[in-house]
Structure formats: structure tokens, C-alpha cells
Amino acid sequence: MLNYFDNLSTNASVESFNPKIKKN
């Protein structure tokens, strides 16, 4: 479960720095 939230924060960070990269 902790890993799930960690992935969410990681994806949010990636999108903020790289708007062209989106992972659904």
C-alpha cells in the first residue's frame, strides 16, 4: 500500500517536470 502512494507522488513529480510524459 505504501508503494502505491509512493508511485502516485513519483508520477506527479514526473508530470510536473515533464508535462509531455504521462503515465496512466
C-alpha atoms as an extended CHARMM CRD file, in Angstrom:
* protein
*
        24  EXT
         1         1  MET       CA              0.0000000000        0.0000000000        0.0000000000  PROA      1               0.0000000000
         2         2  LEU       CA              2.8440000000        2.3530000000        0.8550000000  PROA      2               0.0000000000
         3         3  ASN       CA              4.4060000000        1.5870000000       -2.5160000000  PROA      3               0.0000000000
         4         4  TYR       CA              1.1340000000        2.5960000000       -4.2040000000  PROA      4               0.0000000000
         5         5  PHE       CA              1.1890000000        6.0770000000       -2.6850000000  PROA      5               0.0000000000
         6         6  ASP       CA              4.8980000000        6.3930000000       -3.4070000000  PROA      6               0.0000000000
         7         7  ASN       CA              4.1770000000        5.6990000000       -7.0860000000  PROA      7               0.0000000000
         8         8  LEU       CA              1.4550000000        8.3620000000       -7.1170000000  PROA      8               0.0000000000
         9         9  SER       CA              3.7870000000       11.0260000000       -5.7280000000  PROA      9               0.0000000000
        10        10  THR       CA              6.5330000000        9.9280000000       -8.1300000000  PROA      10              0.0000000000
        11        11  ASN       CA              4.2180000000       10.1590000000      -11.1510000000  PROA      11              0.0000000000
        12        12  ALA       CA              3.0180000000       13.5890000000      -10.0170000000  PROA      12              0.0000000000
        13        13  SER       CA              6.6100000000       14.7960000000       -9.7330000000  PROA      13              0.0000000000
        14        14  VAL       CA              7.4870000000       13.4020000000      -13.1640000000  PROA      14              0.0000000000
        15        15  GLU       CA              4.4910000000       15.1090000000      -14.7570000000  PROA      15              0.0000000000
        16        16  SER       CA              5.2980000000       18.4280000000      -13.1040000000  PROA      16              0.0000000000
        17        17  PHE       CA              8.8280000000       18.3820000000      -14.5350000000  PROA      17              0.0000000000
        18        18  ASN       CA              7.9490000000       16.6350000000      -17.8030000000  PROA      18              0.0000000000
        19        19  PRO       CA              4.3980000000       17.6050000000      -18.8800000000  PROA      19              0.0000000000
        20        20  LYS       CA              4.8080000000       15.6480000000      -22.1060000000  PROA      20              0.0000000000
        21        21  ILE       CA              5.2690000000       12.4000000000      -20.1900000000  PROA      21              0.0000000000
        22        22  LYS       CA              2.0290000000       10.9840000000      -18.8220000000  PROA      22              0.0000000000
        23        23  LYS       CA              1.5500000000        7.5620000000      -17.2670000000  PROA      23              0.0000000000
        24        24  ASN       CA             -2.0000000000        6.4060000000      -16.7280000000  PROA      24              0.0000000000
